[in-house]
Amino acid sequence: MAQASFSQAFGSFGNTFVAICLTFFAFSTIIGWYFFGESNVKALFGNKAVKFYAVIVVLCIIIGSFLKVELVWNLSDLLNALMVFPNLLALLALSGVVAKAAHGEDITKK
């Protein structure tokens, strides 16, 4: 829809403009998700695991560029949905701390 609108307003340059914008958006999204994941890998496994994580990311980008778009979107949705489980575990683990804080208890004491 956006591509059709830009094409109608700017002619053939509209298609090119939308393609360039989409490329920048995709690239910045990949970089953003990479750094988000890298900070989590550092926190969970230490600095040594970052190189392994970087290799996995590059392989996923390469493989994803050859797959069908529908499959890539479905994999993306699945992996985002799987992030619910570690968050639920963390919520359960911290539920006692949250309950104490909600009742006004000092949570900094052990």
LINPEDA-V39271 format. One record per residue. N is the residue number from 1. RES is the residue in three letters. PHI is phi in whole degrees, 0 to 359 (none if undefined). D_LAST is the distance of its C-alpha to the last C-alpha in Angstrom with 2 decimals. Layout:
BEGIN
N,RES,PHI,D_LAST  N,RES,PHI,D_LAST
END
This chain:
BEGIN
1,MET,none,57.82  2,ALA,296,56.63  3,GLN,297,58.88  4,ALA,295,61.83  5,SER,296,61.23  6,PHE,295,61.06  7,SER,294,64.13  8,GLN,291,66.04  9,ALA,280,65.17  10,PHE,242,65.47  11,GLY,74,67.61  12,SER,293,66.78  13,PHE,295,64.41  14,GLY,300,62.09  15,ASN,298,61.37  16,THR,296,60.71  17,PHE,299,58.44  18,VAL,296,56.29  19,ALA,297,56.12  20,ILE,294,55.01  21,CYS,299,52.34  22,LEU,295,51.08  23,THR,297,50.97  24,PHE,297,48.88  25,PHE,297,46.53  26,ALA,297,46.12  27,PHE,296,45.61  28,SER,293,42.98  29,THR,293,41.16  30,ILE,299,41.15  31,ILE,296,39.82  32,GLY,299,37.08  33,TRP,294,35.92  34,TYR,298,36.16  35,PHE,292,33.82  36,PHE,298,31.35  37,GLY,295,31.43  38,GLU,298,31.36  39,SER,295,28.10  40,ASN,289,26.56  41,VAL,296,28.18  42,LYS,300,26.83  43,ALA,293,23.24  44,LEU,275,23.65  45,PHE,237,26.10  46,GLY,94,26.51  47,ASN,294,29.59  48,LYS,293,31.92  49,ALA,280,31.88  50,VAL,294,33.18  51,LYS,295,36.75  52,PHE,297,36.73  53,TYR,299,35.45  54,ALA,298,38.22  55,VAL,297,40.83  56,ILE,298,39.72  57,VAL,297,39.94  58,VAL,297,43.40  59,LEU,298,44.61  60,CYS,296,43.43  61,ILE,295,45.23  62,ILE,294,48.37  63,ILE,297,48.40  64,GLY,297,47.62  65,SER,287,50.57  66,PHE,261,52.92  67,LEU,277,51.65  68,LYS,289,52.97  69,VAL,301,51.28  70,GLU,299,50.51  71,LEU,293,48.71  72,VAL,298,46.64  73,TRP,296,45.60  74,ASN,295,44.79  75,LEU,296,42.67  76,SER,299,40.88  77,ASP,297,40.20  78,LEU,297,39.03  79,LEU,293,36.61  80,ASN,294,35.18  81,ALA,293,34.81  82,LEU,293,33.01  83,MET,291,30.23  84,VAL,296,29.17  85,PHE,295,27.74  86,PRO,296,25.03  87,ASN,292,24.08  88,LEU,296,23.94  89,LEU,298,21.73  90,ALA,295,19.27  91,LEU,298,19.49  92,LEU,295,18.87  93,ALA,294,15.86  94,LEU,263,14.32  95,SER,298,15.73  96,GLY,295,12.69  97,VAL,296,10.96  98,VAL,295,14.41  99,ALA,297,14.90  100,LYS,297,11.93  101,ALA,295,13.22  102,ALA,292,16.68  103,HIS,269,16.14  104,GLY,85,14.96  105,GLU,284,11.37  106,ASP,280,9.12  107,ILE,272,7.47  108,THR,277,6.51  109,LYS,279,3.75  110,LYS,257,0.00
END
